[in-house]
Amino acid sequence: WTWVALDAESKLVPSFHVGGRTQVDADVFLEDLASRLSHRVQISSDSLRVYQGAIERAFGADVDYGTAVKIFSSAQLEEQRRYSPPEVVRVDKAPVLGDPDASLISTSYVEKQNHTLRMHCRRMSRLTNAFSKKLDNFKAAVALHYAYYNLCKLHKSIRCTPAMAAGVVNS
């Protein structure tokens, strides 16, 4: 499981974590994220239960947090082509902590980031034989991807690298 935080404005990935889908890994990931940020943030996630406790422990009361839950159609399985997801009928947004702006509660940016990771890191492609045999090698590949993504990849939407857009490095 790869945990990813993404700033929607600069496209910077300030933190990521490779681990399980557990409370311990959520805590490690969100503590790292909180240590890298200096101001109040709004966080959006899906409804995975481990997020709320981990966000509360990492940020305390200094966070606005909301969830976005996609509701899919119940189309018959035989109607679906292989690998085609069902149609999204609606997205239920709910505030969880603080006072999040409902119009900004979204998982779309991080879902796009997950797609970018899968396209740039062959080890993450679906149905591939390019898997990592060692967890350390997989973690290194993900770390290299995010170093490239944050520091080298020019984004058309922001016309610079995410690190430049966030003011982490000079242009």
Chimera marker file (.cmm) of the C-alpha trace (Angstrom):
<marker_set name="trace">
<marker id="1" x="0.000" y="0.000" z="0.000" r="1" g="1" b="0" radius="0.5"/>
<marker id="2" x="1.396" y="3.423" z="-0.878" r="1" g="1" b="0" radius="0.5"/>
<marker id="3" x="0.109" y="6.335" z="1.207" r="1" g="1" b="0" radius="0.5"/>
<marker id="4" x="0.384" y="9.675" z="-0.631" r="1" g="1" b="0" radius="0.5"/>
<marker id="5" x="-0.253" y="13.286" z="0.391" r="1" g="1" b="0" radius="0.5"/>
<marker id="6" x="-0.625" y="15.844" z="-2.400" r="1" g="1" b="0" radius="0.5"/>
<marker id="7" x="-0.973" y="19.614" z="-2.344" r="1" g="1" b="0" radius="0.5"/>
<marker id="8" x="-3.701" y="20.388" z="-4.891" r="1" g="1" b="0" radius="0.5"/>
<marker id="9" x="-2.331" y="23.849" z="-5.753" r="1" g="1" b="0" radius="0.5"/>
<marker id="10" x="1.391" y="23.188" z="-6.225" r="1" g="1" b="0" radius="0.5"/>
<marker id="11" x="1.037" y="19.455" z="-7.037" r="1" g="1" b="0" radius="0.5"/>
<marker id="12" x="3.847" y="18.814" z="-4.507" r="1" g="1" b="0" radius="0.5"/>
<marker id="13" x="3.937" y="15.444" z="-2.763" r="1" g="1" b="0" radius="0.5"/>
<marker id="14" x="5.217" y="16.456" z="0.690" r="1" g="1" b="0" radius="0.5"/>
<marker id="15" x="4.984" y="12.956" z="2.121" r="1" g="1" b="0" radius="0.5"/>
<marker id="16" x="4.487" y="9.345" z="1.102" r="1" g="1" b="0" radius="0.5"/>
<marker id="17" x="4.784" y="6.039" z="2.920" r="1" g="1" b="0" radius="0.5"/>
<marker id="18" x="5.011" y="2.458" z="1.705" r="1" g="1" b="0" radius="0.5"/>
<marker id="19" x="3.496" y="0.010" z="4.166" r="1" g="1" b="0" radius="0.5"/>
<marker id="20" x="0.341" y="-1.842" z="5.069" r="1" g="1" b="0" radius="0.5"/>
<marker id="21" x="-3.199" y="-0.582" z="5.184" r="1" g="1" b="0" radius="0.5"/>
<marker id="22" x="-3.081" y="-0.478" z="8.984" r="1" g="1" b="0" radius="0.5"/>
<marker id="23" x="-3.550" y="2.008" z="11.806" r="1" g="1" b="0" radius="0.5"/>
<marker id="24" x="0.186" y="1.893" z="12.541" r="1" g="1" b="0" radius="0.5"/>
<marker id="25" x="1.078" y="2.798" z="8.948" r="1" g="1" b="0" radius="0.5"/>
<marker id="26" x="-1.573" y="5.543" z="8.872" r="1" g="1" b="0" radius="0.5"/>
<marker id="27" x="-0.062" y="6.990" z="12.065" r="1" g="1" b="0" radius="0.5"/>
<marker id="28" x="3.496" y="6.866" z="10.661" r="1" g="1" b="0" radius="0.5"/>
<marker id="29" x="2.402" y="8.494" z="7.403" r="1" g="1" b="0" radius="0.5"/>
<marker id="30" x="0.334" y="11.278" z="8.974" r="1" g="1" b="0" radius="0.5"/>
<marker id="31" x="2.903" y="12.058" z="11.673" r="1" g="1" b="0" radius="0.5"/>
<marker id="32" x="5.477" y="12.496" z="8.903" r="1" g="1" b="0" radius="0.5"/>
<marker id="33" x="3.077" y="14.692" z="6.935" r="1" g="1" b="0" radius="0.5"/>
<marker id="34" x="2.281" y="16.869" z="9.968" r="1" g="1" b="0" radius="0.5"/>
<marker id="35" x="5.998" y="17.332" z="10.683" r="1" g="1" b="0" radius="0.5"/>
<marker id="36" x="6.517" y="18.754" z="7.174" r="1" g="1" b="0" radius="0.5"/>
<marker id="37" x="3.727" y="21.348" z="7.289" r="1" g="1" b="0" radius="0.5"/>
<marker id="38" x="3.796" y="24.701" z="9.057" r="1" g="1" b="0" radius="0.5"/>
<marker id="39" x="0.197" y="25.907" z="8.720" r="1" g="1" b="0" radius="0.5"/>
<marker id="40" x="-3.365" y="24.665" z="9.091" r="1" g="1" b="0" radius="0.5"/>
<marker id="41" x="-4.378" y="22.435" z="6.196" r="1" g="1" b="0" radius="0.5"/>
<marker id="42" x="-7.488" y="20.856" z="4.781" r="1" g="1" b="0" radius="0.5"/>
<marker id="43" x="-7.232" y="17.109" z="4.256" r="1" g="1" b="0" radius="0.5"/>
<marker id="44" x="-9.556" y="14.995" z="2.138" r="1" g="1" b="0" radius="0.5"/>
<marker id="45" x="-9.648" y="11.216" z="2.069" r="1" g="1" b="0" radius="0.5"/>
<marker id="46" x="-11.883" y="8.303" z="1.324" r="1" g="1" b="0" radius="0.5"/>
<marker id="47" x="-13.678" y="6.711" z="4.271" r="1" g="1" b="0" radius="0.5"/>
<marker id="48" x="-10.923" y="4.304" z="5.365" r="1" g="1" b="0" radius="0.5"/>
<marker id="49" x="-11.434" y="4.166" z="9.140" r="1" g="1" b="0" radius="0.5"/>
<marker id="50" x="-7.783" y="4.503" z="10.127" r="1" g="1" b="0" radius="0.5"/>
<marker id="51" x="-7.557" y="8.069" z="8.788" r="1" g="1" b="0" radius="0.5"/>
<marker id="52" x="-9.633" y="9.861" z="11.422" r="1" g="1" b="0" radius="0.5"/>
<marker id="53" x="-7.674" y="8.705" z="14.477" r="1" g="1" b="0" radius="0.5"/>
<marker id="54" x="-4.326" y="9.157" z="12.731" r="1" g="1" b="0" radius="0.5"/>
<marker id="55" x="-5.227" y="12.694" z="11.602" r="1" g="1" b="0" radius="0.5"/>
<marker id="56" x="-6.421" y="13.625" z="15.096" r="1" g="1" b="0" radius="0.5"/>
<marker id="57" x="-3.192" y="12.306" z="16.668" r="1" g="1" b="0" radius="0.5"/>
<marker id="58" x="-0.917" y="13.951" z="14.085" r="1" g="1" b="0" radius="0.5"/>
<marker id="59" x="-2.602" y="17.361" z="13.745" r="1" g="1" b="0" radius="0.5"/>
<marker id="60" x="-4.656" y="17.717" z="16.922" r="1" g="1" b="0" radius="0.5"/>
<marker id="61" x="-7.315" y="20.405" z="16.510" r="1" g="1" b="0" radius="0.5"/>
<marker id="62" x="-5.248" y="22.271" z="13.895" r="1" g="1" b="0" radius="0.5"/>
<marker id="63" x="-6.787" y="20.626" z="10.808" r="1" g="1" b="0" radius="0.5"/>
<marker id="64" x="-9.870" y="20.679" z="8.619" r="1" g="1" b="0" radius="0.5"/>
<marker id="65" x="-10.722" y="17.172" z="7.458" r="1" g="1" b="0" radius="0.5"/>
<marker id="66" x="-13.500" y="15.782" z="5.286" r="1" g="1" b="0" radius="0.5"/>
<marker id="67" x="-14.255" y="12.572" z="3.453" r="1" g="1" b="0" radius="0.5"/>
<marker id="68" x="-15.431" y="11.957" z="-0.090" r="1" g="1" b="0" radius="0.5"/>
<marker id="69" x="-17.152" y="8.634" z="-0.676" r="1" g="1" b="0" radius="0.5"/>
<marker id="70" x="-18.005" y="7.550" z="-4.208" r="1" g="1" b="0" radius="0.5"/>
<marker id="71" x="-21.268" y="5.710" z="-4.751" r="1" g="1" b="0" radius="0.5"/>
<marker id="72" x="-21.142" y="3.447" z="-7.807" r="1" g="1" b="0" radius="0.5"/>
<marker id="73" x="-23.948" y="2.128" z="-9.990" r="1" g="1" b="0" radius="0.5"/>
<marker id="74" x="-25.022" y="-1.429" z="-9.438" r="1" g="1" b="0" radius="0.5"/>
<marker id="75" x="-24.761" y="-2.460" z="-13.081" r="1" g="1" b="0" radius="0.5"/>
<marker id="76" x="-24.776" y="-6.157" z="-13.785" r="1" g="1" b="0" radius="0.5"/>
<marker id="77" x="-21.279" y="-7.671" z="-13.777" r="1" g="1" b="0" radius="0.5"/>
<marker id="78" x="-21.780" y="-9.281" z="-17.193" r="1" g="1" b="0" radius="0.5"/>
<marker id="79" x="-22.456" y="-5.806" z="-18.624" r="1" g="1" b="0" radius="0.5"/>
<marker id="80" x="-19.078" y="-4.551" z="-17.430" r="1" g="1" b="0" radius="0.5"/>
<marker id="81" x="-16.014" y="-5.082" z="-19.555" r="1" g="1" b="0" radius="0.5"/>
<marker id="82" x="-13.031" y="-6.513" z="-17.754" r="1" g="1" b="0" radius="0.5"/>
<marker id="83" x="-11.131" y="-3.782" z="-15.827" r="1" g="1" b="0" radius="0.5"/>
<marker id="84" x="-13.869" y="-1.233" z="-16.420" r="1" g="1" b="0" radius="0.5"/>
<marker id="85" x="-15.050" y="0.301" z="-13.156" r="1" g="1" b="0" radius="0.5"/>
<marker id="86" x="-18.757" y="0.874" z="-12.614" r="1" g="1" b="0" radius="0.5"/>
<marker id="87" x="-20.153" y="4.343" z="-13.202" r="1" g="1" b="0" radius="0.5"/>
<marker id="88" x="-19.961" y="6.830" z="-10.316" r="1" g="1" b="0" radius="0.5"/>
<marker id="89" x="-23.537" y="7.809" z="-9.438" r="1" g="1" b="0" radius="0.5"/>
<marker id="90" x="-22.661" y="10.428" z="-6.799" r="1" g="1" b="0" radius="0.5"/>
<marker id="91" x="-19.999" y="11.525" z="-4.356" r="1" g="1" b="0" radius="0.5"/>
<marker id="92" x="-21.013" y="11.958" z="-0.722" r="1" g="1" b="0" radius="0.5"/>
<marker id="93" x="-18.896" y="14.582" z="1.040" r="1" g="1" b="0" radius="0.5"/>
<marker id="94" x="-18.858" y="14.871" z="4.828" r="1" g="1" b="0" radius="0.5"/>
<marker id="95" x="-16.941" y="17.070" z="7.269" r="1" g="1" b="0" radius="0.5"/>
<marker id="96" x="-15.140" y="15.016" z="9.929" r="1" g="1" b="0" radius="0.5"/>
<marker id="97" x="-12.845" y="17.363" z="11.882" r="1" g="1" b="0" radius="0.5"/>
<marker id="98" x="-12.567" y="21.143" z="12.054" r="1" g="1" b="0" radius="0.5"/>
<marker id="99" x="-14.400" y="23.208" z="9.449" r="1" g="1" b="0" radius="0.5"/>
<marker id="100" x="-13.486" y="21.905" z="5.977" r="1" g="1" b="0" radius="0.5"/>
<marker id="101" x="-14.675" y="23.757" z="2.883" r="1" g="1" b="0" radius="0.5"/>
<marker id="102" x="-17.099" y="21.251" z="1.321" r="1" g="1" b="0" radius="0.5"/>
<marker id="103" x="-16.290" y="22.476" z="-2.181" r="1" g="1" b="0" radius="0.5"/>
<marker id="104" x="-12.646" y="21.437" z="-1.643" r="1" g="1" b="0" radius="0.5"/>
<marker id="105" x="-13.330" y="17.947" z="-0.285" r="1" g="1" b="0" radius="0.5"/>
<marker id="106" x="-12.112" y="15.732" z="-3.085" r="1" g="1" b="0" radius="0.5"/>
<marker id="107" x="-9.923" y="12.714" z="-3.733" r="1" g="1" b="0" radius="0.5"/>
<marker id="108" x="-9.582" y="13.434" z="-7.469" r="1" g="1" b="0" radius="0.5"/>
<marker id="109" x="-6.104" y="14.965" z="-7.311" r="1" g="1" b="0" radius="0.5"/>
<marker id="110" x="-4.607" y="12.128" z="-5.307" r="1" g="1" b="0" radius="0.5"/>
<marker id="111" x="-6.346" y="9.564" z="-7.540" r="1" g="1" b="0" radius="0.5"/>
<marker id="112" x="-4.673" y="11.227" z="-10.539" r="1" g="1" b="0" radius="0.5"/>
<marker id="113" x="-1.378" y="11.106" z="-8.620" r="1" g="1" b="0" radius="0.5"/>
<marker id="114" x="-1.868" y="7.378" z="-8.054" r="1" g="1" b="0" radius="0.5"/>
<marker id="115" x="-2.369" y="6.995" z="-11.815" r="1" g="1" b="0" radius="0.5"/>
<marker id="116" x="0.814" y="8.987" z="-12.482" r="1" g="1" b="0" radius="0.5"/>
<marker id="117" x="2.732" y="6.738" z="-10.077" r="1" g="1" b="0" radius="0.5"/>
<marker id="118" x="1.429" y="3.613" z="-11.834" r="1" g="1" b="0" radius="0.5"/>
<marker id="119" x="2.385" y="5.020" z="-15.256" r="1" g="1" b="0" radius="0.5"/>
<marker id="120" x="5.875" y="6.193" z="-14.233" r="1" g="1" b="0" radius="0.5"/>
<marker id="121" x="6.816" y="3.302" z="-11.979" r="1" g="1" b="0" radius="0.5"/>
<marker id="122" x="6.538" y="0.043" z="-13.857" r="1" g="1" b="0" radius="0.5"/>
<marker id="123" x="6.476" y="-1.897" z="-10.587" r="1" g="1" b="0" radius="0.5"/>
<marker id="124" x="3.049" y="-0.394" z="-9.899" r="1" g="1" b="0" radius="0.5"/>
<marker id="125" x="1.468" y="-1.246" z="-13.262" r="1" g="1" b="0" radius="0.5"/>
<marker id="126" x="-1.386" y="-3.673" z="-13.168" r="1" g="1" b="0" radius="0.5"/>
<marker id="127" x="-0.754" y="-7.165" z="-14.536" r="1" g="1" b="0" radius="0.5"/>
<marker id="128" x="2.993" y="-6.717" z="-14.880" r="1" g="1" b="0" radius="0.5"/>
<marker id="129" x="6.015" y="-8.946" z="-14.508" r="1" g="1" b="0" radius="0.5"/>
<marker id="130" x="8.128" y="-5.960" z="-13.397" r="1" g="1" b="0" radius="0.5"/>
<marker id="131" x="7.348" y="-6.430" z="-9.712" r="1" g="1" b="0" radius="0.5"/>
<marker id="132" x="9.905" y="-5.938" z="-6.923" r="1" g="1" b="0" radius="0.5"/>
<marker id="133" x="11.159" y="-9.084" z="-5.255" r="1" g="1" b="0" radius="0.5"/>
<marker id="134" x="12.338" y="-7.138" z="-2.209" r="1" g="1" b="0" radius="0.5"/>
<marker id="135" x="10.328" y="-4.551" z="-0.290" r="1" g="1" b="0" radius="0.5"/>
<marker id="136" x="13.407" y="-2.316" z="0.050" r="1" g="1" b="0" radius="0.5"/>
<marker id="137" x="13.793" y="-2.218" z="-3.738" r="1" g="1" b="0" radius="0.5"/>
<marker id="138" x="10.123" y="-1.270" z="-4.122" r="1" g="1" b="0" radius="0.5"/>
<marker id="139" x="10.455" y="1.503" z="-1.533" r="1" g="1" b="0" radius="0.5"/>
<marker id="140" x="13.540" y="2.821" z="-3.339" r="1" g="1" b="0" radius="0.5"/>
<marker id="141" x="11.700" y="2.844" z="-6.680" r="1" g="1" b="0" radius="0.5"/>
<marker id="142" x="8.800" y="4.808" z="-5.171" r="1" g="1" b="0" radius="0.5"/>
<marker id="143" x="11.210" y="7.263" z="-3.504" r="1" g="1" b="0" radius="0.5"/>
<marker id="144" x="13.032" y="7.822" z="-6.824" r="1" g="1" b="0" radius="0.5"/>
<marker id="145" x="9.709" y="8.446" z="-8.543" r="1" g="1" b="0" radius="0.5"/>
<marker id="146" x="8.691" y="11.118" z="-6.031" r="1" g="1" b="0" radius="0.5"/>
<marker id="147" x="12.108" y="12.789" z="-6.138" r="1" g="1" b="0" radius="0.5"/>
<marker id="148" x="11.759" y="13.039" z="-9.922" r="1" g="1" b="0" radius="0.5"/>
<marker id="149" x="8.101" y="14.075" z="-9.686" r="1" g="1" b="0" radius="0.5"/>
<marker id="150" x="8.683" y="16.864" z="-7.125" r="1" g="1" b="0" radius="0.5"/>
<marker id="151" x="12.035" y="18.199" z="-8.342" r="1" g="1" b="0" radius="0.5"/>
<marker id="152" x="12.342" y="17.494" z="-12.084" r="1" g="1" b="0" radius="0.5"/>
<marker id="153" x="8.974" y="16.925" z="-13.768" r="1" g="1" b="0" radius="0.5"/>
<marker id="154" x="7.564" y="20.090" z="-15.321" r="1" g="1" b="0" radius="0.5"/>
<marker id="155" x="3.771" y="20.232" z="-15.067" r="1" g="1" b="0" radius="0.5"/>
<marker id="156" x="1.784" y="21.873" z="-17.832" r="1" g="1" b="0" radius="0.5"/>
<marker id="157" x="-0.877" y="23.163" z="-15.443" r="1" g="1" b="0" radius="0.5"/>
<marker id="158" x="1.602" y="25.020" z="-13.185" r="1" g="1" b="0" radius="0.5"/>
<marker id="159" x="4.393" y="25.526" z="-15.777" r="1" g="1" b="0" radius="0.5"/>
<marker id="160" x="7.163" y="24.474" z="-13.396" r="1" g="1" b="0" radius="0.5"/>
<marker id="161" x="8.062" y="21.652" z="-11.030" r="1" g="1" b="0" radius="0.5"/>
<marker id="162" x="5.928" y="21.108" z="-7.902" r="1" g="1" b="0" radius="0.5"/>
<marker id="163" x="8.912" y="22.041" z="-5.708" r="1" g="1" b="0" radius="0.5"/>
<marker id="164" x="9.203" y="25.375" z="-7.541" r="1" g="1" b="0" radius="0.5"/>
<marker id="165" x="5.455" y="26.025" z="-7.297" r="1" g="1" b="0" radius="0.5"/>
<marker id="166" x="5.536" y="25.327" z="-3.546" r="1" g="1" b="0" radius="0.5"/>
<marker id="167" x="8.567" y="27.586" z="-3.041" r="1" g="1" b="0" radius="0.5"/>
<marker id="168" x="10.719" y="24.721" z="-1.774" r="1" g="1" b="0" radius="0.5"/>
<marker id="169" x="13.423" y="25.400" z="-4.387" r="1" g="1" b="0" radius="0.5"/>
<marker id="170" x="14.335" y="28.416" z="-6.509" r="1" g="1" b="0" radius="0.5"/>
<marker id="171" x="13.408" y="28.503" z="-10.180" r="1" g="1" b="0" radius="0.5"/>
<link id1="1" id2="2" r="1" g="1" b="0" radius="0.2"/>
<link id1="2" id2="3" r="1" g="1" b="0" radius="0.2"/>
<link id1="3" id2="4" r="1" g="1" b="0" radius="0.2"/>
<link id1="4" id2="5" r="1" g="1" b="0" radius="0.2"/>
<link id1="5" id2="6" r="1" g="1" b="0" radius="0.2"/>
<link id1="6" id2="7" r="1" g="1" b="0" radius="0.2"/>
<link id1="7" id2="8" r="1" g="1" b="0" radius="0.2"/>
<link id1="8" id2="9" r="1" g="1" b="0" radius="0.2"/>
<link id1="9" id2="10" r="1" g="1" b="0" radius="0.2"/>
<link id1="10" id2="11" r="1" g="1" b="0" radius="0.2"/>
<link id1="11" id2="12" r="1" g="1" b="0" radius="0.2"/>
<link id1="12" id2="13" r="1" g="1" b="0" radius="0.2"/>
<link id1="13" id2="14" r="1" g="1" b="0" radius="0.2"/>
<link id1="14" id2="15" r="1" g="1" b="0" radius="0.2"/>
<link id1="15" id2="16" r="1" g="1" b="0" radius="0.2"/>
<link id1="16" id2="17" r="1" g="1" b="0" radius="0.2"/>
<link id1="17" id2="18" r="1" g="1" b="0" radius="0.2"/>
<link id1="18" id2="19" r="1" g="1" b="0" radius="0.2"/>
<link id1="19" id2="20" r="1" g="1" b="0" radius="0.2"/>
<link id1="20" id2="21" r="1" g="1" b="0" radius="0.2"/>
<link id1="21" id2="22" r="1" g="1" b="0" radius="0.2"/>
<link id1="22" id2="23" r="1" g="1" b="0" radius="0.2"/>
<link id1="23" id2="24" r="1" g="1" b="0" radius="0.2"/>
<link id1="24" id2="25" r="1" g="1" b="0" radius="0.2"/>
<link id1="25" id2="26" r="1" g="1" b="0" radius="0.2"/>
<link id1="26" id2="27" r="1" g="1" b="0" radius="0.2"/>
<link id1="27" id2="28" r="1" g="1" b="0" radius="0.2"/>
<link id1="28" id2="29" r="1" g="1" b="0" radius="0.2"/>
<link id1="29" id2="30" r="1" g="1" b="0" radius="0.2"/>
<link id1="30" id2="31" r="1" g="1" b="0" radius="0.2"/>
<link id1="31" id2="32" r="1" g="1" b="0" radius="0.2"/>
<link id1="32" id2="33" r="1" g="1" b="0" radius="0.2"/>
<link id1="33" id2="34" r="1" g="1" b="0" radius="0.2"/>
<link id1="34" id2="35" r="1" g="1" b="0" radius="0.2"/>
<link id1="35" id2="36" r="1" g="1" b="0" radius="0.2"/>
<link id1="36" id2="37" r="1" g="1" b="0" radius="0.2"/>
<link id1="37" id2="38" r="1" g="1" b="0" radius="0.2"/>
<link id1="38" id2="39" r="1" g="1" b="0" radius="0.2"/>
<link id1="39" id2="40" r="1" g="1" b="0" radius="0.2"/>
<link id1="40" id2="41" r="1" g="1" b="0" radius="0.2"/>
<link id1="41" id2="42" r="1" g="1" b="0" radius="0.2"/>
<link id1="42" id2="43" r="1" g="1" b="0" radius="0.2"/>
<link id1="43" id2="44" r="1" g="1" b="0" radius="0.2"/>
<link id1="44" id2="45" r="1" g="1" b="0" radius="0.2"/>
<link id1="45" id2="46" r="1" g="1" b="0" radius="0.2"/>
<link id1="46" id2="47" r="1" g="1" b="0" radius="0.2"/>
<link id1="47" id2="48" r="1" g="1" b="0" radius="0.2"/>
<link id1="48" id2="49" r="1" g="1" b="0" radius="0.2"/>
<link id1="49" id2="50" r="1" g="1" b="0" radius="0.2"/>
<link id1="50" id2="51" r="1" g="1" b="0" radius="0.2"/>
<link id1="51" id2="52" r="1" g="1" b="0" radius="0.2"/>
<link id1="52" id2="53" r="1" g="1" b="0" radius="0.2"/>
<link id1="53" id2="54" r="1" g="1" b="0" radius="0.2"/>
<link id1="54" id2="55" r="1" g="1" b="0" radius="0.2"/>
<link id1="55" id2="56" r="1" g="1" b="0" radius="0.2"/>
<link id1="56" id2="57" r="1" g="1" b="0" radius="0.2"/>
<link id1="57" id2="58" r="1" g="1" b="0" radius="0.2"/>
<link id1="58" id2="59" r="1" g="1" b="0" radius="0.2"/>
<link id1="59" id2="60" r="1" g="1" b="0" radius="0.2"/>
<link id1="60" id2="61" r="1" g="1" b="0" radius="0.2"/>
<link id1="61" id2="62" r="1" g="1" b="0" radius="0.2"/>
<link id1="62" id2="63" r="1" g="1" b="0" radius="0.2"/>
<link id1="63" id2="64" r="1" g="1" b="0" radius="0.2"/>
<link id1="64" id2="65" r="1" g="1" b="0" radius="0.2"/>
<link id1="65" id2="66" r="1" g="1" b="0" radius="0.2"/>
<link id1="66" id2="67" r="1" g="1" b="0" radius="0.2"/>
<link id1="67" id2="68" r="1" g="1" b="0" radius="0.2"/>
<link id1="68" id2="69" r="1" g="1" b="0" radius="0.2"/>
<link id1="69" id2="70" r="1" g="1" b="0" radius="0.2"/>
<link id1="70" id2="71" r="1" g="1" b="0" radius="0.2"/>
<link id1="71" id2="72" r="1" g="1" b="0" radius="0.2"/>
<link id1="72" id2="73" r="1" g="1" b="0" radius="0.2"/>
<link id1="73" id2="74" r="1" g="1" b="0" radius="0.2"/>
<link id1="74" id2="75" r="1" g="1" b="0" radius="0.2"/>
<link id1="75" id2="76" r="1" g="1" b="0" radius="0.2"/>
<link id1="76" id2="77" r="1" g="1" b="0" radius="0.2"/>
<link id1="77" id2="78" r="1" g="1" b="0" radius="0.2"/>
<link id1="78" id2="79" r="1" g="1" b="0" radius="0.2"/>
<link id1="79" id2="80" r="1" g="1" b="0" radius="0.2"/>
<link id1="80" id2="81" r="1" g="1" b="0" radius="0.2"/>
<link id1="81" id2="82" r="1" g="1" b="0" radius="0.2"/>
<link id1="82" id2="83" r="1" g="1" b="0" radius="0.2"/>
<link id1="83" id2="84" r="1" g="1" b="0" radius="0.2"/>
<link id1="84" id2="85" r="1" g="1" b="0" radius="0.2"/>
<link id1="85" id2="86" r="1" g="1" b="0" radius="0.2"/>
<link id1="86" id2="87" r="1" g="1" b="0" radius="0.2"/>
<link id1="87" id2="88" r="1" g="1" b="0" radius="0.2"/>
<link id1="88" id2="89" r="1" g="1" b="0" radius="0.2"/>
<link id1="89" id2="90" r="1" g="1" b="0" radius="0.2"/>
<link id1="90" id2="91" r="1" g="1" b="0" radius="0.2"/>
<link id1="91" id2="92" r="1" g="1" b="0" radius="0.2"/>
<link id1="92" id2="93" r="1" g="1" b="0" radius="0.2"/>
<link id1="93" id2="94" r="1" g="1" b="0" radius="0.2"/>
<link id1="94" id2="95" r="1" g="1" b="0" radius="0.2"/>
<link id1="95" id2="96" r="1" g="1" b="0" radius="0.2"/>
<link id1="96" id2="97" r="1" g="1" b="0" radius="0.2"/>
<link id1="97" id2="98" r="1" g="1" b="0" radius="0.2"/>
<link id1="98" id2="99" r="1" g="1" b="0" radius="0.2"/>
<link id1="99" id2="100" r="1" g="1" b="0" radius="0.2"/>
<link id1="100" id2="101" r="1" g="1" b="0" radius="0.2"/>
<link id1="101" id2="102" r="1" g="1" b="0" radius="0.2"/>
<link id1="102" id2="103" r="1" g="1" b="0" radius="0.2"/>
<link id1="103" id2="104" r="1" g="1" b="0" radius="0.2"/>
<link id1="104" id2="105" r="1" g="1" b="0" radius="0.2"/>
<link id1="105" id2="106" r="1" g="1" b="0" radius="0.2"/>
<link id1="106" id2="107" r="1" g="1" b="0" radius="0.2"/>
<link id1="107" id2="108" r="1" g="1" b="0" radius="0.2"/>
<link id1="108" id2="109" r="1" g="1" b="0" radius="0.2"/>
<link id1="109" id2="110" r="1" g="1" b="0" radius="0.2"/>
<link id1="110" id2="111" r="1" g="1" b="0" radius="0.2"/>
<link id1="111" id2="112" r="1" g="1" b="0" radius="0.2"/>
<link id1="112" id2="113" r="1" g="1" b="0" radius="0.2"/>
<link id1="113" id2="114" r="1" g="1" b="0" radius="0.2"/>
<link id1="114" id2="115" r="1" g="1" b="0" radius="0.2"/>
<link id1="115" id2="116" r="1" g="1" b="0" radius="0.2"/>
<link id1="116" id2="117" r="1" g="1" b="0" radius="0.2"/>
<link id1="117" id2="118" r="1" g="1" b="0" radius="0.2"/>
<link id1="118" id2="119" r="1" g="1" b="0" radius="0.2"/>
<link id1="119" id2="120" r="1" g="1" b="0" radius="0.2"/>
<link id1="120" id2="121" r="1" g="1" b="0" radius="0.2"/>
<link id1="121" id2="122" r="1" g="1" b="0" radius="0.2"/>
<link id1="122" id2="123" r="1" g="1" b="0" radius="0.2"/>
<link id1="123" id2="124" r="1" g="1" b="0" radius="0.2"/>
<link id1="124" id2="125" r="1" g="1" b="0" radius="0.2"/>
<link id1="125" id2="126" r="1" g="1" b="0" radius="0.2"/>
<link id1="126" id2="127" r="1" g="1" b="0" radius="0.2"/>
<link id1="127" id2="128" r="1" g="1" b="0" radius="0.2"/>
<link id1="128" id2="129" r="1" g="1" b="0" radius="0.2"/>
<link id1="129" id2="130" r="1" g="1" b="0" radius="0.2"/>
<link id1="130" id2="131" r="1" g="1" b="0" radius="0.2"/>
<link id1="131" id2="132" r="1" g="1" b="0" radius="0.2"/>
<link id1="132" id2="133" r="1" g="1" b="0" radius="0.2"/>
<link id1="133" id2="134" r="1" g="1" b="0" radius="0.2"/>
<link id1="134" id2="135" r="1" g="1" b="0" radius="0.2"/>
<link id1="135" id2="136" r="1" g="1" b="0" radius="0.2"/>
<link id1="136" id2="137" r="1" g="1" b="0" radius="0.2"/>
<link id1="137" id2="138" r="1" g="1" b="0" radius="0.2"/>
<link id1="138" id2="139" r="1" g="1" b="0" radius="0.2"/>
<link id1="139" id2="140" r="1" g="1" b="0" radius="0.2"/>
<link id1="140" id2="141" r="1" g="1" b="0" radius="0.2"/>
<link id1="141" id2="142" r="1" g="1" b="0" radius="0.2"/>
<link id1="142" id2="143" r="1" g="1" b="0" radius="0.2"/>
<link id1="143" id2="144" r="1" g="1" b="0" radius="0.2"/>
<link id1="144" id2="145" r="1" g="1" b="0" radius="0.2"/>
<link id1="145" id2="146" r="1" g="1" b="0" radius="0.2"/>
<link id1="146" id2="147" r="1" g="1" b="0" radius="0.2"/>
<link id1="147" id2="148" r="1" g="1" b="0" radius="0.2"/>
<link id1="148" id2="149" r="1" g="1" b="0" radius="0.2"/>
<link id1="149" id2="150" r="1" g="1" b="0" radius="0.2"/>
<link id1="150" id2="151" r="1" g="1" b="0" radius="0.2"/>
<link id1="151" id2="152" r="1" g="1" b="0" radius="0.2"/>
<link id1="152" id2="153" r="1" g="1" b="0" radius="0.2"/>
<link id1="153" id2="154" r="1" g="1" b="0" radius="0.2"/>
<link id1="154" id2="155" r="1" g="1" b="0" radius="0.2"/>
<link id1="155" id2="156" r="1" g="1" b="0" radius="0.2"/>
<link id1="156" id2="157" r="1" g="1" b="0" radius="0.2"/>
<link id1="157" id2="158" r="1" g="1" b="0" radius="0.2"/>
<link id1="158" id2="159" r="1" g="1" b="0" radius="0.2"/>
<link id1="159" id2="160" r="1" g="1" b="0" radius="0.2"/>
<link id1="160" id2="161" r="1" g="1" b="0" radius="0.2"/>
<link id1="161" id2="162" r="1" g="1" b="0" radius="0.2"/>
<link id1="162" id2="163" r="1" g="1" b="0" radius="0.2"/>
<link id1="163" id2="164" r="1" g="1" b="0" radius="0.2"/>
<link id1="164" id2="165" r="1" g="1" b="0" radius="0.2"/>
<link id1="165" id2="166" r="1" g="1" b="0" radius="0.2"/>
<link id1="166" id2="167" r="1" g="1" b="0" radius="0.2"/>
<link id1="167" id2="168" r="1" g="1" b="0" radius="0.2"/>
<link id1="168" id2="169" r="1" g="1" b="0" radius="0.2"/>
<link id1="169" id2="170" r="1" g="1" b="0" radius="0.2"/>
<link id1="170" id2="171" r="1" g="1" b="0" radius="0.2"/>
</marker_set>
